[in-house]
Amino acid sequence: LDVDDRHEAMADHVARDPEAGFRYKCLESLAAEAPRSAAAQRAARAALSDVSPRVRLAAMRFFRVGEAGDVAALVSDDGAPSDVRASAIELLTERFANATAVVVPALQRAFERGRFEAFAASVRALTALDEVPGVQALRDRLSDADASGTAAVAAALARHETAAAQPLLLELLAHSEVAVVTAAAESLGE
């Protein structure tokens, strides 16, 4: 096969191969070798409707295809792996931060229902957009958060009035993870 035929074959695999990991690898190869080729663009369009959240994200990231609503749908997809949702949150805020009517509701859903990386990424993104959840909402989600999410909550609490956030920040100073204690101390100004 010549190079163009190989690219066409990879695009066909993206559209039809039953294995999501292989579809992802084909997209990755097309992005590295011929991102502007007709085959790559055809593959990217096909990948936007893929059943695999990871493949859809790859198309959005590698080829800059998709609209804010496409990325927001991936952020809000409770069935998507947490790391994929977290990467989609980063992509959404990098590329579409000004589309707040789409971005903020997706981030709020990820805050309310996300786990691990997605939860932490949603807290960081909401904080960066100055849409910090309330102290009680942050407290309520801590039971589901890992250390990264708890550290993100501690950093977000710095945006609240000290009197409202201080009791929770003082509790976080006793956390077993150094990153959480550090974020809490920084939020307290110590």
Disulfide bonds with the S-S distance in Angstrom:
none
